Amino acid sequence: MGTADALPLEALDPALEAEAREVEQALVPSLASQEDVERLRLHPALARLPVELDVAAPVGNFRVRDLLSLEAGVVISTHWGHGEDMPLQAGKVQLAWTEFEVVDRQLAVRVTRLA
């Protein structure tokens, strides 16, 4: 059976069909066009694959002893300009630009634009 003749996984497992309907409902409304949504739609099994994301701020003259002496409330100076968006990457692929934000006393990253 070629890829054009392949059955979707939902046809093989009814539980996946229910998951596919749940995945279609977004928590935050998207501003993307319907065409973009259709083009980017992933199978539910693929949409749940873990991906490691990196947001790295260049810090000069930071040593292991500096890392070991970190305490709550310590501010570390970086070489990244204040207010400049930072790249969000998965491996070596840049996905978006982000900014840091504090949410409920935790540091978070907000996506500001896609790469």
C-alpha positions as CSV (number, residue, x, y, z in Angstrom):
1,M,0.0,0.0,0.0
2,G,1.5,3.4,-1.0
3,T,1.4,6.5,1.1
4,A,-1.5,7.8,-1.0
5,D,-3.5,4.7,-0.1
6,A,-2.5,4.6,3.6
7,L,-5.3,4.8,6.1
8,P,-5.2,7.5,8.8
9,L,-4.4,6.2,12.3
10,E,-7.9,7.2,13.4
11,A,-9.3,4.5,11.2
12,L,-7.2,1.9,13.0
13,D,-7.9,3.1,16.5
14,P,-11.2,4.7,17.5
15,A,-9.6,6.3,20.6
16,L,-7.3,8.3,18.3
17,E,-10.3,9.7,16.4
18,A,-11.6,11.1,19.7
19,E,-8.2,12.6,20.4
20,A,-8.1,14.2,16.9
21,R,-11.3,16.0,17.7
22,E,-9.9,17.3,21.0
23,V,-6.6,18.5,19.4
24,E,-8.6,20.7,16.9
25,Q,-9.9,22.9,19.8
26,A,-7.3,25.5,20.7
27,L,-6.9,27.1,24.1
28,V,-5.9,30.4,22.5
29,P,-7.6,31.6,19.3
30,S,-5.3,31.7,16.3
31,L,-5.0,34.5,13.9
32,A,-3.9,32.1,11.1
33,S,-6.0,31.7,8.0
34,Q,-7.9,28.5,7.5
35,E,-5.5,27.6,4.7
36,D,-2.5,27.9,7.1
37,V,-4.3,25.8,9.7
38,E,-5.0,23.0,7.2
39,R,-1.4,23.1,6.0
40,L,0.0,22.8,9.5
41,R,-2.5,20.3,10.9
42,L,-0.6,17.3,12.4
43,H,-1.8,13.9,13.2
44,P,-2.6,13.7,17.0
45,A,0.1,11.1,17.5
46,L,2.7,13.4,15.9
47,A,1.4,16.5,17.7
48,R,2.3,15.0,21.1
49,L,5.9,14.1,20.3
50,P,8.2,15.9,22.7
51,V,10.5,18.6,21.3
52,E,13.3,20.3,23.2
53,L,13.2,24.1,22.7
54,D,16.1,26.4,23.5
55,V,16.1,30.1,24.4
56,A,19.7,31.1,25.1
57,A,20.9,34.4,26.4
58,P,24.6,35.1,25.9
59,V,26.3,35.7,29.3
60,G,29.9,36.9,29.3
61,N,32.4,35.9,32.0
62,F,30.0,33.5,33.7
63,R,31.9,30.7,35.4
64,V,31.0,27.5,37.1
65,R,31.6,29.1,40.5
66,D,29.0,31.8,39.5
67,L,26.5,29.1,38.7
68,L,27.1,27.3,42.0
69,S,26.7,30.5,44.0
70,L,23.3,31.5,42.4
71,E,20.5,32.3,44.8
72,A,16.9,33.4,44.5
73,G,16.6,37.0,43.4
74,V,20.1,37.3,41.8
75,V,20.2,39.2,38.5
76,I,22.6,38.1,35.9
77,S,23.8,40.6,33.2
78,T,23.7,39.4,29.6
79,H,25.1,40.7,26.4
80,W,21.6,40.7,24.9
81,G,20.0,44.1,24.5
82,H,17.1,45.0,26.8
83,G,13.8,44.8,24.9
84,E,15.3,42.8,22.0
85,D,13.5,39.6,21.1
86,M,15.4,36.4,21.6
87,P,15.5,33.4,19.2
88,L,13.5,30.2,20.0
89,Q,15.1,27.2,18.5
90,A,14.5,23.4,18.2
91,G,18.0,22.0,17.6
92,K,19.6,24.3,15.0
93,V,16.3,25.4,13.5
94,Q,14.9,28.8,14.6
95,L,11.2,28.6,15.1
96,A,10.2,32.0,16.5
97,W,11.3,35.2,18.3
98,T,10.4,35.5,22.0
99,E,10.6,37.7,25.1
100,F,10.9,36.8,28.7
101,E,8.0,37.4,31.1
102,V,7.3,36.5,34.7
103,V,4.0,34.6,35.2
104,D,3.0,33.5,38.7
105,R,6.5,34.0,40.0
106,Q,8.0,31.8,37.2
107,L,10.1,32.9,34.2
108,A,8.2,32.2,31.0
109,V,8.8,32.9,27.3
110,R,6.2,34.6,25.1
111,V,6.4,34.1,21.4
112,T,6.3,37.5,19.7
113,R,6.7,36.4,16.0
114,L,7.4,33.3,14.0
115,A,10.7,33.0,12.2
